[in-house]
Amino acid sequence: MVTRINKRSKTIRQKHIMKNVNKHTRAGKNGKTIYCPECNAPNKVYHFNWSAITCGGCTQMIGKYFFSLHPRQYRSNQGRSPIRTEQNYKAIGVLLVIAWTASIILLTMKLL
């Protein structure tokens, strides 16, 4: 994944780069979705003990190392944007200032 920051609008763009299947690719317990290089159709596989398979979309015989897969997306990065957290910190700061001023007002009223 390539991350680019636009300085004018202060937004972050993340571009997913497709990664090819290699000798270290494992399917895991629930299988893995691979994508055909010809038609980009998804194919679900449960093991990589093959050298070529027929694509379900274009019905061509394609070698294992030509298929691509989406890069892994980690849970900690899903749904979180730096702009959103920055807005949350501003809101918390405003609330703290309000609470601080309210406590000062209460203290001055007790002293009078």
C-alpha positions in Angstrom: 0.0 0.0 0.0 1.3 3.4 -1.0 0.3 6.3 1.2 0.3 9.9 -0.3 -0.5 13.0 1.6 -2.0 16.0 -0.2 -0.6 19.1 1.5 -3.3 21.5 0.3 -6.4 19.6 1.4 -4.5 17.6 4.1 -6.1 14.4 3.0 -4.4 11.0 2.8 -4.8 8.7 -0.2 -4.0 5.1 0.1 -3.5 3.1 -3.1 -3.6 -0.6 -2.9 -0.9 -2.3 -4.9 -1.7 -5.8 -6.1 0.9 -8.4 -5.0 1.5 -11.6 -7.0 1.4 -15.1 -5.5 4.8 -16.5 -4.6 6.3 -19.6 -3.0 5.6 -18.2 0.5 1.9 -17.5 -0.1 -0.4 -19.6 2.2 -4.1 -20.0 2.0 -4.9 -20.2 5.7 -7.8 -21.8 7.4 -10.6 -20.0 5.5 -8.9 -20.0 2.1 -7.6 -17.1 0.1 -9.1 -15.1 -2.8 -6.8 -14.7 -5.7 -7.5 -12.6 -8.8 -7.0 -13.6 -12.5 -4.5 -11.4 -14.4 -6.6 -11.6 -17.6 -10.1 -10.8 -16.4 -9.5 -9.8 -12.7 -12.2 -12.3 -11.6 -11.9 -13.5 -8.0 -11.2 -17.2 -7.4 -11.2 -18.8 -3.9 -8.5 -21.4 -3.2 -7.8 -23.4 -0.1 -4.3 -24.6 -0.9 -1.5 -23.8 -3.4 -0.6 -27.3 -4.2 -1.0 -26.8 -7.9 1.0 -25.3 -10.8 -1.9 -23.9 -12.9 -5.7 -23.7 -12.6 -8.6 -22.7 -14.9 -10.0 -19.3 -14.1 -13.7 -19.3 -13.3 -14.2 -16.0 -15.2 -12.4 -16.3 -18.5 -11.9 -20.2 -18.5 -8.2 -19.9 -19.4 -5.5 -22.1 -17.9 -3.2 -19.7 -15.9 -0.1 -20.5 -13.9 0.0 -20.1 -10.1 2.6 -17.3 -10.0 0.6 -15.0 -12.4 -2.4 -14.7 -10.0 -2.5 -11.6 -7.8 -3.9 -11.0 -4.3 -4.9 -7.9 -2.4 -2.4 -6.8 0.2 -3.4 -7.6 3.8 -5.3 -4.8 5.6 -4.7 -4.7 9.3 -7.6 -4.1 11.7 -5.9 -1.2 13.5 -5.9 0.8 10.3 -9.5 0.2 9.2 -11.9 3.1 9.6 -9.4 5.5 11.2 -8.3 8.6 9.5 -6.0 11.2 10.9 -8.4 14.0 10.1 -11.1 12.3 12.2 -8.9 11.9 15.2 -7.7 15.5 14.9 -11.3 16.7 15.0 -11.9 14.5 18.1 -8.9 16.0 19.9 -10.2 19.5 19.1 -13.6 18.6 20.6 -12.0 17.2 23.7 -10.0 20.3 24.1 -13.1 22.5 23.9 -14.8 20.4 26.5 -11.8 20.6 28.9 -11.8 24.4 28.6 -15.5 24.6 29.4 -15.1 22.3 32.4 -12.1 24.3 33.6 -14.0 27.6 33.4 -17.0 26.1 35.2 -14.8 24.9 38.0 -13.2 28.4 38.4 -16.7 30.0 38.5 -17.7 27.5 41.2 -14.6 28.2 43.3 -15.1 32.0 43.1 -18.8 31.6 44.2 -17.7 29.6 47.2 -15.2 32.2 48.3 -17.7 35.0 48.1 
